[in-house]
Amino acid sequence: MKNLLNLISPATWYVVLVVVVVYGLHLNHQDGYDRGFAQAKANGEAEIASLREAHALEKQAATARALDDLQAEQAKGRQLASQLADVRDNLRKTTDKLTGEITHVTKLYRRFIDAQPEPLPACVFTTGFVRVWNAANGVSTASTAMPAPDTTSGTAAPSSGAGAADELDSGIGQAQILFNQVRNGEQYGACRAQLNRMIDWALNESR
């Protein structure tokens, strides 16, 4: 064996030494690479976990804010609905009160404050008057918003002439006219209140 070793030239030993050193450096580098990769992987996984946790917390907070906003909007809606219901109730009470007064204010009158009451003179409302009244209130002429004209008044309709039918007695009295106006007032008041509540809601949403 000794003779065999003597046959190996110094150059060969140098090559062997270089190979051993290079291989040792490679092993050391590989070990460092593995440790570095493992550390980087662990750091990355920790960062991902932290990001996931932060995202979950942010999502939870956003959900809570959305729920709070929804509950606030629902409470606001209930408040507006309650206010509108109160307005409608008050309008109906006013309508009932005024309706109860119609008979009183359409039957008797006094010529002056100390005079005795006497029957209220008849007041003729023509068919044209009723037509214009309904049109002004957005009611179709075919609607039955008021009682049908009294066709037993004995007044014959002219057979010709523009607008002649408008001059007929409609059969509508003061009580019916006043009753119609009271009901219209309730409907207009309800629409006005609803519109005001919608405006309030829209203004609050824009803030």
Contacts in CASP RR format, 6 or more apart in sequence:
PFRMAT RR
TARGET T0000
AUTHOR 0000-0000-0000
METHOD contacts of the structure
MODEL  1
MKNLLNLISPATWYVVLVVVVVYGLHLNHQDGYDRGFAQAKANGEAEIAS
LREAHALEKQAATARALDDLQAEQAKGRQLASQLADVRDNLRKTTDKLTG
EITHVTKLYRRFIDAQPEPLPACVFTTGFVRVWNAANGVSTASTAMPAPD
TTSGTAAPSSGAGAADELDSGIGQAQILFNQVRNGEQYGACRAQLNRMID
WALNESR
76 201 0 8 1.000
76 204 0 8 1.000
77 201 0 8 1.000
80 197 0 8 1.000
80 200 0 8 1.000
80 201 0 8 1.000
83 197 0 8 1.000
84 193 0 8 1.000
84 194 0 8 1.000
84 197 0 8 1.000
87 189 0 8 1.000
87 190 0 8 1.000
87 193 0 8 1.000
88 190 0 8 1.000
88 193 0 8 1.000
91 185 0 8 1.000
91 186 0 8 1.000
91 189 0 8 1.000
91 190 0 8 1.000
91 193 0 8 1.000
92 186 0 8 1.000
94 186 0 8 1.000
95 182 0 8 1.000
95 183 0 8 1.000
95 185 0 8 1.000
95 186 0 8 1.000
98 182 0 8 1.000
99 179 0 8 1.000
99 182 0 8 1.000
102 175 0 8 1.000
102 178 0 8 1.000
102 179 0 8 1.000
102 182 0 8 1.000
103 175 0 8 1.000
105 178 0 8 1.000
106 120 0 8 1.000
106 173 0 8 1.000
106 174 0 8 1.000
106 175 0 8 1.000
106 178 0 8 1.000
107 119 0 8 1.000
107 120 0 8 1.000
108 117 0 8 1.000
108 118 0 8 1.000
108 119 0 8 1.000
108 120 0 8 1.000
109 117 0 8 1.000
109 118 0 8 1.000
109 120 0 8 1.000
110 116 0 8 1.000
110 117 0 8 1.000
110 118 0 8 1.000
111 118 0 8 1.000
120 174 0 8 1.000
123 173 0 8 1.000
123 174 0 8 1.000
124 169 0 8 1.000
125 169 0 8 1.000
125 170 0 8 1.000
125 171 0 8 1.000
125 172 0 8 1.000
125 173 0 8 1.000
125 177 0 8 1.000
126 166 0 8 1.000
126 167 0 8 1.000
126 168 0 8 1.000
126 169 0 8 1.000
126 170 0 8 1.000
127 149 0 8 1.000
127 165 0 8 1.000
127 166 0 8 1.000
127 167 0 8 1.000
127 168 0 8 1.000
127 169 0 8 1.000
127 170 0 8 1.000
128 165 0 8 1.000
128 166 0 8 1.000
128 167 0 8 1.000
128 170 0 8 1.000
129 170 0 8 1.000
129 172 0 8 1.000
130 146 0 8 1.000
130 149 0 8 1.000
130 170 0 8 1.000
130 172 0 8 1.000
131 141 0 8 1.000
131 166 0 8 1.000
133 146 0 8 1.000
133 177 0 8 1.000
133 180 0 8 1.000
134 140 0 8 1.000
134 141 0 8 1.000
134 143 0 8 1.000
134 145 0 8 1.000
134 146 0 8 1.000
135 141 0 8 1.000
137 145 0 8 1.000
137 184 0 8 1.000
139 145 0 8 1.000
145 180 0 8 1.000
146 170 0 8 1.000
146 172 0 8 1.000
146 176 0 8 1.000
146 177 0 8 1.000
146 180 0 8 1.000
147 171 0 8 1.000
147 172 0 8 1.000
147 176 0 8 1.000
149 168 0 8 1.000
149 169 0 8 1.000
149 170 0 8 1.000
149 171 0 8 1.000
149 172 0 8 1.000
150 169 0 8 1.000
150 170 0 8 1.000
150 171 0 8 1.000
153 169 0 8 1.000
153 171 0 8 1.000
155 168 0 8 1.000
155 169 0 8 1.000
157 164 0 8 1.000
157 165 0 8 1.000
157 168 0 8 1.000
158 164 0 8 1.000
158 165 0 8 1.000
158 167 0 8 1.000
END
